Amino acid sequence: MYCALNVAVVLGSNTLRTQLWPRVRDNLERALEDAYFLCELAGEACVQESMVILNGAGLDFQQVRIPRP
């Protein structure tokens, strides 16, 4: 509960929107580009494993509940 409250405070601040989120988004985009490149080299098994991970992450994000102010 304590952690969730701290996260809620951080999420409500401008720091997330103006500084943290762009950095996280850029890191995510680079990681996806790297994974794509590695899958091209490694083949079908890498593609299948990546799809399982990404599909799982997609399902997790569908469950995210945005707190309303």
Secondary structure, DSSP 8 states (H G I E B T S, - for coil): -HHHHHHHHHHTSHHIIIIIHHHHHHHHHHHHHHHHHHHHHH-HHHHHHHHHHHHHHHHHHHT------
